[in-house]
Amino acid sequence: RIVIFDVRPARDFQAEHAVGAISTPLEEVHCLALLLPKSRRIGILECATDPSALKVMCGESAEDGLAGAQMLRKICSERTTRFAFVLGGWAALKKAGIKCEAGFDD
């Protein structure tokens, strides 16, 4: 199982994102518990702590993806270690031909 966490700003996610991606804006990840409804927090944390899932972080740049992976790993504990980030960020995912959609249906 692969879960894509999109750490770009919410407005960029709404405009276009990988199908099935979860919006987790980098500037908001550290305060997840304060910003999101309980049901959405639980869903994000279930995906982030799934030990068998590969959690792929995608931001505007590789640095954003790496920062997102580091932050989620701190939140989720060290029991889940399967994090990756996309070199080249969002542009690289699009260039690779990943299927995209718009809106906030995550």
Secondary structure, DSSP 8 states (H G I E B T S, - for coil): -EEEEE-S-HHHHHH-EETT-EE--HHHHTTHHHHS-HHHHHHHHHHHH-TTSEEEEE-SSHHHHHHHHHHHHHHH-TT---EEE-TTHHHHHHHTT--EE-SS--
